[in-house]
Amino acid sequence: MTTLNRFSKEELHNQAIATAKEYLRFETALIGIFQRLEKHKIYLHYKMPSLFAYSTKVLGLSEASTCMITAVMRASNKIPELKTAIEEGNITITNARRIAPILSTTNKMEWLEKAATLPVRKLELELAKSFPERPAPTRMQAKSERLSRLEIDLPHATLQKLKRAQDVLA
């Protein structure tokens, strides 16, 4: 068997599996830790105005990771079954994040089942069918040093006002 920088292919594969399991375990553990941090407002002790600021500035987590964990944590506060499903490995954090805004005590069984069985793209399609007026999250992406891309869902009336503002500025 050929080696890849001191590890055989099988050893590297096993290391990847073990690391992925640890990553998922730690990601799941952060939900419970964030619940306690928020409950006791620990971020104030570190002179941070919010859990978000504490997470990004003190813990060094990315904004995207912080948003995902916070959204899932808050949904888990309302629907404890969500956290249980994540801890048991039935639902990914990504799918949990997708259903977090719409999850309620009346629809939890349906959406927990869909989040457990559907891949993320199919889950997004199901959400779009069931909640057609629910706006997609705003997305901003740097495309170059001088150019950024913005994706946002707007009501038609707001879009017309934006177009008028563009015309005035042009």
C-alpha positions, 0 to 999 in steps of 0.5 A, a space after each residue: 500500500 502506498 503511503 501519503 506523508 507518513 499515513 497509509 490511505 486506510 490510516 488517513 481514512 480512519 483519522 478522517 472518520 474519527 475527526 469528523 465524529 469529534 467535530 459533530 460531537 463538539 458542534 452538538 455540545 456547543 448548543 448546550 453550552 450556548 444555552 447556558 451562556 445565554 441563560 446566565 448572560 456570561 457574555 456580560 462578564 466578559 464585557 460583550 453586549 451579546 452572545 453573538 459578540 462573545 462568540 465571535 470575539 472571545 471564542 473566535 467562532 465565525 459569524 456563520 457558525 455563531 448564527 447557525 448554533 444560536 438559531 438552533 439553540 434558540 429553537 431548541 429552547 422552544 422545542 427540546 425534541 430538536 436538541 434531542 434529535 441532534 444529540 442522537 444524530 438523527 438531524 444535522 445541525 444544517 437541517 436543524 438551522 433550516 427548520 428553526 425559524 418555522 418550528 413550533 409545538 404544532 408542527 414539530 413532528 412533521 418538520 423533525 421527521 422531514 429534517 431527519 429524512 431529507 437532504 438539505 436541498 429537498 428540505 429547503 424545497 419542502 419549506 418553500 412549498 409550505 411557507 412560500 411567503 417566508 423570505 430567504 435569508 439575506 446573503 452577502 458575498 465579497 466578489 472582489 476587492 471592489 465588488 460584492 453580491 447581495 441577495 435579498 427577498 423584498 416585497 414588491 412595494 419595497 422593490 419599487 421604492 428601491 428602483 425609484 431610489 436608484 433612478 434618483 441617485 443615477 
